[in-house]
Amino acid sequence: MRIREFTEDDRDDVFRLRKVAFNGSPPDGPLLKAGSHGLLAEIDGRVAGVLTIGSFAQFYGGAAVPMGGIGGVAVDGSYRGRGIANALLDASLHTMREHGQPISALYPTVPTLYRRRGWEKAGVFEWVELPMDRLLSVPRPSERIDSRPVEKSDLPALHECYLEVARTVDGMADRRPPRIELDKVLELDVVTVLPGPHGLRGYLTATREPGEGLGRLKVQDLIGVDVDAQLTLLASLASWAGLLDAVDLRITDPTTVNLLGGTPLRYSVRTSTWMQRVVDLPAAVSARGWPRLADAVVDLEVVDEHAPWHAGLQRIVVEDGAVRVEPGGTGAVRMHARALGPWFSGAHSTHVLRRGGVLEGDPADAVLLDQLVASPGTPRLADFF
Ligand SMILES: CC(C)(COP(=O)(O)OP(=O)(O)OC[C@H]1O[C@@H](n2cnc3c(N)ncnc32)[C@H](O)[C@@H]1OP(=O)(O)O)[C@@H](O)C(=O)NCCC(=O)NCCS
């Protein structure tokens, strides 16, 4: 088997595999978006498998950490079950490391495949259904903010407004061009902006979707940098009452649904999970934002046969408010590759990782790991009263 990067010349072979696997049709544009890389596996000169690595960055602790987004993993039906996907994923780790992407994320259709290569579930992507009566019960803003339709010249301010919120929500992408084309926003059916004293206070983007009855409004982003901006945008959704069956809201900012929306005891959420993998621990730690903690160390033994460059004894050092990884230490906390992603994202505490069999050692030695990510995940209750 030979693995190499694919180019535009491989377009037909790549789309043949993707079509069979995902039933998709080729896009009009180039095979690879700006900054992306594609890997292809050949057997006897035949293209047997492909994957792509998109160039993104996720906010963690307020810093945008470069992330390789794996997608389009497809192996020819005649070649499945002989390690081609495994080989492509192993090669992708080298490619991401080479291109300065210390973390990776993907939406898995086959979690087992990725787990064995060190990715683990580390976050959610959610859509909430908002029936119209619930939107009508949302409180009015205390201040009137006049909205207007977007203009092309608003795009940088719109991105800035998004960033103001996104950099405070761990895991969110920074949507930086050229990977994300800001102009695409102008193609959406509804793009409303709330002008503020410095740029935009908020904006809403949505598409009108047909349905069995009146149809729905799919809100891609509802972003407001303060309470009144968010309430103004929620109120603008209520103005659609009588014209829609419901609004589907993509959760960009958890504040909207959790603190401001009229969502009662039970509501419908569509959740997709994404998996994360730390490709290069020292680089990932240096790229992330961290809270200011007193000087301390935690000694790790990283078990990661697929990324030998960071496997073995590693010490996380907190010194003078900065955090770094250096080789050595006692290896008091044993972390398997799969533990690194959900720890880094803050999705799971070390207690959960321990019960999942991917972290071992004295719990007292692992405390600093929880303090560092300072994010206990989504709080939950499993008893009803
Ligand atoms: C999923 C797919 C990429 C696997 O390719 P493959 O070359 O057959 O996979 P490999 O032979 O390298 O197997 C990798 C591992 O994943 C496991 N695996 C593969 N397909 C699996 C499946 N559908 N369900 C559960 N485990 C699976 C294998 O058992 C193997 O485990 P091992 O390493 O412990 O032996 C291939 O079946 C495919 O193209 N499917 C259609 C497209 C798709 O679903 N892509 C995934 C998008 S996220």
The ligand as an ORCA input file, in Angstrom:
! r2SCAN-3c Opt
* xyz 0 1
  C     -15.429      3.036      7.558
  C     -14.395      2.721      6.495
  C     -13.660      4.005      6.121
  C     -13.385      1.706      7.107
  O     -12.363      1.458      6.155
  P     -11.492      0.123      6.200
  O     -10.286      0.326      5.365
  O     -12.341     -1.028      5.902
  O     -11.077      0.092      7.743
  P      -9.854     -0.733      8.353
  O      -9.729     -2.059      7.671
  O      -8.637      0.131      8.371
  O     -10.386     -0.955      9.831
  C     -10.137     -0.049     10.843
  C     -10.728     -0.488     12.157
  O     -12.072      0.005     12.230
  C     -12.967     -1.059     12.415
  N     -14.130     -0.801     11.540
  C     -14.115     -0.588     10.222
  N     -15.370     -0.351      9.784
  C     -16.172     -0.426     10.864
  C     -17.571     -0.299     11.072
  N     -18.404     -0.023     10.067
  N     -18.048     -0.422     12.323
  C     -17.213     -0.689     13.381
  N     -15.881     -0.823     13.230
  C     -15.379     -0.703     11.996
  C     -12.227     -2.299     11.965
  O     -12.690     -3.434     12.655
  C     -10.796     -1.991     12.325
  O     -10.537     -2.265     13.684
  P      -9.084     -2.804     14.144
  O      -8.109     -1.718     13.859
  O      -9.237     -3.075     15.591
  O      -8.830     -4.020     13.305
  C     -15.002      2.061      5.235
  O     -15.782      0.969      5.630
  C     -15.856      3.003      4.426
  O     -15.371      3.642      3.482
  N     -17.164      3.114      4.800
  C     -18.069      4.016      4.141
  C     -17.760      5.484      4.462
  C     -17.711      5.801      5.945
  O     -18.530      5.361      6.738
  N     -16.710      6.581      6.341
  C     -16.513      7.041      7.679
  C     -16.876      8.486      7.721
  S     -16.741      9.201      9.345
*
